[in-house]
């Protein structure tokens, strides 16, 4: 039976003392979750795994600097985020609008437990499903399929103003359900959905 660390302080102190069992525990419990998070950001399975591997290696090398007052899960997620941003900067892949929402995700990762993003994404999915049918269809054509308002208007044979009204209504309803983090969560949700579609297309 693998050794369990039920207390954040106990785990960090064990890591700082060089306990290899603590490192194994860390990898076993967080590797898969961190890979999923990294993949949702970078959209590349191998790159996501490399990011997570680098985070674990750096965490072990700099274990003496770990702060016992800081949750290890938050530290790991923030480290993955930082590694991802470093990679993006090297490759100059960040466009201003996308970077705005990616940067905003770090606050959610820092201040919430590791399941916070997953819970919020589920909340967003449920809120989208509860939108009025026409409103939901046009919203998804815009945000999920990436069509312009003019393209949607031509496709649905309605006016551009009608499209704009439906999208505005959708945002208003979602903001009431989700709150101020709506745009960040929507960004992550639709990025994840596109990743899933790309993965399905490769199979």
Secondary structure, DSSP 8 states (H G I E B T S, - for coil): ------SHHHHHHHHHTT-HHHHHHHHHHHHHHHHHHHHHHH--HHHHHHHHHHHHHHHHHTGGG--TTS-HHHHHHHHHHHHHHHHHHHHT---HHHHHHHHHHHHHHHHS-TTHHHHHHHHHHHHHHTS-HHHHHHHHHHHTS---HHHHHHHHT--HHHHHHHHHHHHHHHHHHH-TTHHHHHHHHHHHHHHHHHHHHH-
